[in-house]
């Protein structure tokens, strides 16, 4: 039996997020007769590990601010991870992010390194990278050292080859998988468009919201519901200037609430200029929500004909596409049927099996 060692990096950093959902689904669904997952970590508040899969870790009750707490977690979890890596009691190392702290110990133990690359966002949008952020440099270093790379879409693989100069033979494409994890909560809002996740720069939220403003004038009950971080002061000022402050709602939702938000939305919209995959697309498919996407990066590859598409750089295109979907219930029904069929192609079982095929080669 092969032991796969994962590390704490993203589980320390994220309480929610696509990267940790991916790794949790992978680790806890490995075939038990062939592989065993090990996650050396003491402190963790990640939702998918502690709630979805019920793995208990310690946590601090204070300080109240999670950004401060996770710094403390990182300090301790780093020591735990380094000890496990140095001990060498594993067959393959699969880190959850790009910090190369483990390289020297790994080389001494001569253990294979598998690296998953979820996107090339920083490389495509370097203007949004903080000055002190070393993600780009760290990723380049690990790409060179990795025995094999997993890309989450063909589009991401193409970007890795073109930007980092990696040979295609070193990369396997393994799509994300998804299955609902909770029964939907009761309906939370009436007549709304759903936006999920971050709203910064390349996510294209504010240009998209500006483009669809005429819809609010023609539909007095329409709202946009956003999950994720609370609105910033700057965002609220802009909403007020546009006269839509009472039409934009923010909620931090649990799994049951998220399922409800998808299920009762008029549509889910993803206006990003770039994504590596886009797990919310699969969430929408699974919960019977019509999907409207940018015709950019990996989106057509993932959603195929199960979504409507718009040009994320064209306000008229964004407005007209959303308007069409809102006006025609029959079109929404058609998208739901296509989405349900498309979503079945992205199972956790398939994701795990294809990842195990990579492990088997090493």
Wavefront OBJ file of the C-alpha trace (Angstrom):
o trace
v 0.000 0.000 0.000
v 1.329 3.434 -0.958
v 1.145 6.291 1.528
v 0.478 9.722 0.003
v 1.696 12.578 2.174
v -0.198 15.863 1.811
v 0.743 19.026 3.648
v -1.078 21.708 5.590
v -0.418 24.766 3.430
v -3.873 25.551 2.014
v -5.738 23.842 4.864
v -4.099 26.340 7.202
v -4.792 29.260 4.886
v -8.372 28.540 3.785
v -11.521 27.817 5.751
v -13.449 27.609 2.481
v -12.206 27.478 -1.101
v -11.856 25.402 -4.232
v -8.296 24.246 -3.582
v -9.034 22.749 -0.167
v -12.292 21.225 -1.354
v -10.322 19.498 -4.114
v -7.692 18.097 -1.757
v -10.226 17.034 0.888
v -12.323 15.194 -1.707
v -9.179 13.538 -3.029
v -7.678 12.493 0.305
v -10.814 11.094 1.875
v -11.863 9.124 -1.205
v -8.629 7.311 -2.098
v -9.105 3.545 -2.654
v -8.318 2.159 0.797
v -6.897 -1.108 -0.472
v -4.198 0.672 -2.461
v -3.487 4.132 -1.051
v -3.472 5.795 2.339
v -3.563 9.545 2.880
v -1.572 11.265 5.617
v -2.120 14.910 6.563
v 0.318 15.875 9.352
v -1.244 18.942 10.938
v -2.265 19.975 14.460
v -4.450 23.071 13.997
v -7.143 23.431 11.346
v -10.450 25.229 10.813
v -10.969 24.189 7.196
v -14.637 23.433 6.622
v -14.191 20.493 4.241
v -11.783 18.615 6.502
v -13.525 19.286 9.807
v -17.205 19.423 8.773
v -17.621 17.589 5.467
v -15.317 14.698 6.379
v -15.340 14.993 10.184
v -11.553 14.975 10.772
v -10.965 16.706 14.103
v -8.073 19.086 14.698
v -7.318 21.554 17.473
v -8.180 25.231 17.104
v -7.779 28.446 19.076
v -10.783 30.316 20.445
v -8.898 33.583 20.089
v -7.712 35.913 18.683
v -11.032 36.647 17.000
v -9.488 37.569 13.654
v -8.859 34.398 11.620
v -5.998 35.996 9.693
v -4.122 36.310 12.975
v -5.084 32.820 14.151
v -3.919 31.211 10.945
v -0.476 32.761 11.397
v -0.227 30.908 14.697
v -1.525 27.738 13.060
v 1.003 28.091 10.266
v 3.903 28.329 12.702
v 2.958 25.087 14.471
v 1.754 23.205 11.378
v 4.987 24.007 9.561
v 6.972 22.240 12.270
v 4.637 19.224 12.211
v 4.859 18.959 8.416
v 8.649 19.312 8.313
v 9.007 16.552 10.899
v 6.839 14.192 8.839
v 8.699 14.984 5.625
v 12.066 14.392 7.251
v 10.914 11.091 8.761
v 10.315 9.796 5.243
v 7.427 7.479 6.164
v 5.555 7.970 2.873
v 5.832 7.016 -0.783
v 4.695 10.153 -2.640
v 4.513 13.784 -1.558
v 1.644 15.918 -2.874
v 1.788 19.459 -1.403
v -1.331 21.609 -1.312
v 0.403 24.805 -2.464
v 3.674 26.189 -3.743
v 5.845 26.974 -0.715
v 9.063 24.986 -1.408
v 10.006 24.628 2.286
v 10.126 20.838 1.899
v 12.480 20.484 -1.078
v 15.733 19.768 0.719
v 14.229 17.082 2.942
v 12.354 15.570 0.008
v 15.499 15.320 -2.116
v 17.383 13.619 0.691
v 14.632 11.025 0.977
v 14.364 10.709 -2.831
v 10.580 10.755 -2.723
v 8.469 11.563 -5.823
v 6.763 14.957 -5.934
v 3.334 15.478 -7.523
v 2.189 19.073 -7.987
v -1.360 20.204 -8.785
v -1.657 23.539 -10.600
v -5.164 24.967 -10.408
v -4.630 28.035 -12.556
v -2.097 30.496 -13.917
v -3.933 33.581 -12.693
v -0.932 35.300 -11.121
v 1.120 34.835 -14.263
v -1.708 36.146 -16.471
v -2.527 39.076 -14.175
v 0.790 40.060 -12.522
v -0.543 43.556 -11.828
v -2.777 42.053 -9.145
v 0.054 40.282 -7.306
v 1.272 41.909 -4.093
v 4.914 42.991 -4.091
v 5.888 40.575 -1.312
v 4.017 37.596 -2.772
v 6.403 34.878 -3.958
v 3.819 32.560 -5.493
v 5.053 32.991 -9.062
v 8.695 32.305 -8.144
v 7.791 29.393 -5.855
v 5.555 27.808 -8.472
v 8.298 28.009 -11.108
v 10.722 26.303 -8.759
v 8.347 23.465 -7.883
v 7.354 22.950 -11.517
v 11.023 22.302 -12.277
v 11.404 19.878 -9.377
v 8.093 18.001 -9.720
v 8.096 14.456 -11.046
v 4.632 15.004 -12.474
v 2.134 17.865 -12.700
v -1.649 17.691 -12.543
v -3.553 20.455 -14.349
v -7.268 20.877 -13.657
v -8.197 21.702 -17.270
v -6.757 21.543 -20.767
v -6.710 25.338 -20.754
v -4.578 25.362 -17.609
v -2.262 22.758 -19.150
v -1.873 24.933 -22.237
v -0.981 27.932 -20.071
v 1.567 25.907 -18.069
v 3.249 24.768 -21.284
v 3.255 28.219 -22.868
v 4.154 30.311 -19.811
v 6.448 27.967 -17.874
v 7.878 25.973 -20.761
v 6.935 22.590 -19.331
v 6.831 19.641 -21.732
v 3.226 18.418 -22.262
v 4.246 14.842 -21.388
v 4.961 15.934 -17.813
v 1.352 17.115 -17.320
v -1.849 15.126 -16.822
v -5.244 16.816 -16.978
v -7.572 15.745 -14.168
v -10.867 17.619 -13.941
v -12.413 18.496 -10.613
v -15.239 16.342 -9.321
v -18.262 17.383 -7.302
v -21.145 15.917 -5.363
v -23.660 17.732 -3.142
v -22.797 17.489 0.538
v -25.937 18.849 2.185
v -29.683 19.085 1.819
v -30.682 22.580 0.700
v -31.876 25.029 3.324
v -35.223 26.761 2.878
v -35.407 29.526 0.277
v -33.479 32.604 1.424
v -34.322 35.248 -1.195
v -36.776 35.897 -4.010
v -35.917 36.797 -7.611
v -32.144 37.127 -7.677
v -28.999 36.531 -9.714
v -26.280 34.629 -7.849
v -22.606 35.629 -7.793
v -20.178 33.346 -5.922
v -16.671 34.011 -4.580
v -14.105 36.808 -4.763
v -14.919 40.056 -6.530
v -11.414 41.446 -7.101
v -9.842 42.549 -10.411
v -9.900 39.680 -12.889
v -13.156 38.376 -11.370
v -14.761 41.222 -13.347
v -17.548 41.777 -10.829
v -17.869 45.565 -10.933
v -17.748 45.866 -14.760
v -20.375 43.117 -14.986
v -22.590 44.736 -12.340
v -22.311 48.081 -14.089
v -23.296 46.461 -17.383
v -26.514 44.938 -16.003
v -27.726 48.046 -14.154
v -30.588 48.615 -16.649
v -32.131 45.346 -15.416
v -32.734 46.859 -11.986
v -34.705 49.736 -13.530
v -36.936 47.371 -15.510
v -37.412 44.828 -12.691
v -38.164 46.415 -9.324
v -37.784 43.115 -7.420
v -34.492 41.920 -8.930
v -31.488 41.493 -6.630
v -27.913 40.276 -6.929
v -26.896 37.946 -4.094
v -23.144 37.635 -3.487
v -21.442 35.021 -1.350
v -17.950 35.507 0.019
v -16.321 38.419 1.816
v -18.380 41.374 3.081
v -18.604 44.359 0.771
v -15.833 46.905 1.125
v -16.436 50.585 1.814
v -15.428 51.377 -1.768
v -17.915 48.849 -3.148
v -20.725 50.262 -1.032
v -19.958 53.779 -2.198
v -20.176 52.615 -5.815
v -23.469 50.771 -5.203
v -24.860 53.946 -3.638
v -23.698 56.095 -6.560
v -25.407 53.709 -8.969
v -28.599 53.765 -6.875
v -28.628 49.998 -6.282
v -27.349 49.711 -2.701
v -30.638 48.091 -1.634
v -30.510 45.580 -4.524
v -27.141 43.989 -3.690
v -26.998 41.429 -0.879
v -23.967 39.738 0.675
v -24.139 36.471 2.620
v -21.585 34.074 4.075
v -23.371 30.797 3.462
v -22.871 27.261 4.750
v -23.256 24.222 2.481
v -27.026 23.927 2.964
v -27.533 27.633 2.327
v -25.308 27.496 -0.763
v -27.391 24.647 -2.174
v -30.517 26.711 -1.563
v -29.004 29.805 -3.182
v -28.213 27.872 -6.354
v -31.546 26.062 -6.398
v -33.701 29.196 -6.193
v -31.582 31.638 -8.240
v -32.786 32.883 -11.617
v -29.246 32.114 -12.757
v -25.660 31.822 -11.586
v -23.236 34.204 -13.310
v -19.450 33.829 -13.599
v -18.052 36.901 -15.410
v -14.351 36.237 -14.710
v -11.708 37.086 -17.271
v -9.803 33.940 -16.255
v -10.239 30.805 -14.144
v -8.362 27.531 -13.935
v -11.553 25.471 -13.708
v -14.518 26.965 -11.848
v -16.039 24.595 -9.275
v -19.114 26.851 -8.793
v -20.171 25.797 -12.300
v -20.450 22.202 -11.065
v -22.282 23.374 -7.941
v -24.825 25.170 -10.110
v -25.249 22.142 -12.398
v -25.848 19.843 -9.428
v -28.460 22.138 -7.908
v -30.505 22.841 -11.027
v -29.360 26.424 -11.552
v -29.054 27.973 -15.045
v -25.472 29.059 -15.756
v -24.236 32.164 -17.572
v -20.481 32.477 -18.201
v -17.693 34.460 -19.777
v -16.586 32.986 -23.073
v -13.061 33.038 -21.631
v -10.310 30.652 -20.488
v -11.595 27.238 -19.392
v -15.324 27.993 -19.214
v -16.397 26.605 -22.618
v -14.247 23.528 -21.934
v -15.977 22.865 -18.611
v -19.577 23.827 -19.352
v -19.759 23.015 -23.077
v -23.302 23.757 -24.339
v -24.819 23.667 -20.847
v -24.368 27.417 -20.309
v -25.007 30.723 -22.044
v -21.903 32.775 -22.817
v -21.078 36.473 -23.077
v -18.033 38.571 -23.893
v -16.685 39.694 -20.476
v -15.165 42.800 -22.055
v -18.402 43.937 -23.736
v -21.102 45.534 -21.583
v -23.820 45.045 -24.210
v -22.970 41.349 -24.502
v -23.182 40.880 -20.726
v -26.471 42.774 -20.467
v -28.195 41.106 -23.426
v -27.211 37.571 -22.394
v -28.436 37.978 -18.812
v -31.591 39.734 -19.992
v -32.423 36.883 -22.363
v -32.007 34.309 -19.625
v -34.170 36.260 -17.198
v -36.942 36.847 -19.718
v -37.437 33.271 -20.904
v -38.302 30.597 -18.370
v -38.136 27.968 -21.109
v -34.498 28.893 -21.756
v -33.696 28.591 -18.058
v -35.358 25.176 -17.982
v -33.348 24.071 -21.012
v -30.090 25.184 -19.373
v -30.983 23.295 -16.187
v -31.542 20.057 -18.108
v -28.279 20.445 -20.026
v -26.434 21.393 -16.836
v -27.631 18.308 -14.981
v -26.401 16.083 -17.812
v -23.070 17.885 -18.126
v -22.468 17.814 -14.378
v -22.567 14.005 -14.319
v -19.313 13.973 -16.287
v -17.454 15.512 -13.330
v -17.600 12.978 -10.516
v -15.319 12.770 -7.496
v -14.811 9.086 -8.297
v -13.424 9.915 -11.735
v -11.199 12.666 -10.317
v -9.783 10.303 -7.674
v -9.205 7.442 -10.136
v -7.372 9.651 -12.630
v -5.230 11.102 -9.841
v -4.433 7.585 -8.632
v -3.317 6.749 -12.169
v -0.725 9.502 -11.807
v 0.401 8.070 -8.451
v 0.655 4.582 -9.960
v 3.138 5.764 -12.568
v 5.627 7.029 -9.974
l 1 2 3 4 5 6 7 8 9 10 11 12 13 14 15 16 17 18 19 20 21 22 23 24 25 26 27 28 29 30 31 32 33 34 35 36 37 38 39 40 41 42 43 44 45 46 47 48 49 50 51 52 53 54 55 56 57 58 59 60 61 62 63 64 65 66 67 68 69 70 71 72 73 74 75 76 77 78 79 80 81 82 83 84 85 86 87 88 89 90 91 92 93 94 95 96 97 98 99 100 101 102 103 104 105 106 107 108 109 110 111 112 113 114 115 116 117 118 119 120 121 122 123 124 125 126 127 128 129 130 131 132 133 134 135 136 137 138 139 140 141 142 143 144 145 146 147 148 149 150 151 152 153 154 155 156 157 158 159 160 161 162 163 164 165 166 167 168 169 170 171 172 173 174 175 176 177 178 179 180 181 182 183 184 185 186 187 188 189 190 191 192 193 194 195 196 197 198 199 200 201 202 203 204 205 206 207 208 209 210 211 212 213 214 215 216 217 218 219 220 221 222 223 224 225 226 227 228 229 230 231 232 233 234 235 236 237 238 239 240 241 242 243 244 245 246 247 248 249 250 251 252 253 254 255 256 257 258 259 260 261 262 263 264 265 266 267 268 269 270 271 272 273 274 275 276 277 278 279 280 281 282 283 284 285 286 287 288 289 290 291 292 293 294 295 296 297 298 299 300 301 302 303 304 305 306 307 308 309 310 311 312 313 314 315 316 317 318 319 320 321 322 323 324 325 326 327 328 329 330 331 332 333 334 335 336 337 338 339 340 341 342 343 344 345 346 347 348 349 350 351 352 353 354 355 356 357 358 359 360 361 362
